[in-house]
Each structure stands twice: as structure tokens, then as C-alpha cells.
């Protein structure tokens, strides 16, 4: 690719210039997709192992403790 573009600059022959840039763009897109796919797969594996670790640990209840059954701390009920 670089040799073709260098040839165009050196000789000023621009007949295939657009085609070289089109091919260069396609190659860059393929490279970007491969990098994104590779990162996505690694990220997915890391998240799966993180989820597995979380399942092994009990999850604490973030809510405050509720009043007991005798009504201690509960609001009065008016009929």
C-alpha cells in the first residue's frame, strides 16, 4: 500500500489513487473490527468470571431492618 502511494506521489500518475485509498480504508476497517472483537471477547470472559464470583458471595440486603412483628416502631393504624 505504501509503495503504491509513494509511486503516485513520485510519478504524479493518479489513475489508481482513489482505488488505493479505498482499499486502504477497507483494510483499516477490518483491522478495527478485529481489535474490537478481540477486546469484546476478552471483556465478556472477564465479566463471566466476575459474575461467577459474585454468585458465590452472599448479597447483603441494603434495606434498613424492618420493625418486629409486635409493632415496635410501626406507625399506628387508625380505623
NORMOVEN-V70872 format. One record per helix or strand of 3 or more residues. SS is the DSSP state (H for helix, E for strand). FROM is the first residue (numbers start at 0). TO is the last residue. If there is no record, write none. Layout:
ss = (SS	SS)
from = (FROM	FROM)
to = (TO	TO)
This chain:
ss = (H	H)
from = (1	16)
to = (10	55)
